[in-house]
Each structure stands twice: as C-alpha cells, then as structure tokens.
Amino acid sequence: MTTFDGVQAAKNNSGLNQPQTIQQAILEAITEAREVCDHNGINSPNCAVAWDIVEELQAENAHQKQAKHRQTSLESYCEMYPDALECLIYDL
C-alpha cells in the first residue's frame, strides 16, 4: 500500500540525511509512481496517490519559481560595486 504518509516515512527512514532538491524529489516520485502503477495497475488507488504526489511536488516547484525575487540589472551592478554613485542611498 502506497500513501503519501507511507512514501514520506520510507524516505525519512532511508538513512539518507543529505538535502534534496525539489527536482530530485520530482524525479524520484515519478519513478515511484511508475513502479506502483506497474505493480498495482493504472486504475488502482495506489497509482492515483503516487501520481498525486508527483503533481503536488510539481506545483510546489512552480510556486517556488514564482516566489523568487528577480534581480534587476541595477541591483546586480550595486552588488558588484556598492560604492558606485548610482548605488549610494542618502537619508534626508
């Protein structure tokens, strides 16, 4: 039986304590979903749960990409040259 909690518990108990990127998690979830569907059939509830996990990870990945602040060219320039006149901030 594969459920979201079961997959998470298996990943937590796998002995791998290294950080994982969301892209790696998506690839692993796709592999797991394919295995579950091959074993249980494509119309099984376990197959649906496995693909739901993939969808949730992909949605989170899209959300994280939207939430990232896109740096302007002036911000990049000011990081490289913080003492440039364009980058100085004056308190009045």
URZIDA-V445963 format. One record per backbone hydrogen bond with DSSP energy under -0.5 kcal/mol. CO is the residue of the C=O (numbers start at 0). NH is the residue of the N-H. E is the energy in kcal/mol with one decimal. If there is no record, write none. Layout:
CO&NH&E ; CO&NH&E
This chain:
0&2&-0.6 ; 2&6&-2.6 ; 3&7&-2.5 ; 4&8&-2.6 ; 5&9&-2.1 ; 6&10&-2.2 ; 7&11&-2.5 ; 8&12&-1.9 ; 10&13&-0.9 ; 14&16&-0.8 ; 20&24&-2.1 ; 21&25&-2.3 ; 22&26&-2.3 ; 23&27&-2.4 ; 24&28&-2.4 ; 25&29&-2.4 ; 26&30&-2.2 ; 27&31&-2.5 ; 28&32&-2.6 ; 29&33&-2.5 ; 30&34&-2.1 ; 31&35&-2.8 ; 32&36&-2.6 ; 33&37&-2.3 ; 34&38&-2.2 ; 35&39&-3.1 ; 36&40&-1.9 ; 40&43&-1.3 ; 43&47&-1.7 ; 44&48&-2.3 ; 45&49&-2.2 ; 46&50&-2.2 ; 47&51&-2.0 ; 48&52&-2.0 ; 49&53&-1.5 ; 50&54&-2.4 ; 51&55&-2.4 ; 52&56&-2.3 ; 53&57&-2.4 ; 54&58&-2.4 ; 55&59&-2.3 ; 56&60&-2.2 ; 57&61&-2.2 ; 58&62&-2.3 ; 59&63&-2.5 ; 60&64&-1.9 ; 61&65&-1.9 ; 62&66&-1.9 ; 63&67&-1.0 ; 68&70&-0.6 ; 71&75&-2.0 ; 72&76&-2.4 ; 73&77&-2.7 ; 74&78&-1.6 ; 75&79&-1.7 ; 76&80&-2.8 ; 80&83&-1.7 ; 83&86&-1.5 ; 83&87&-0.8 ; 84&87&-0.7 ; 89&91&-0.6
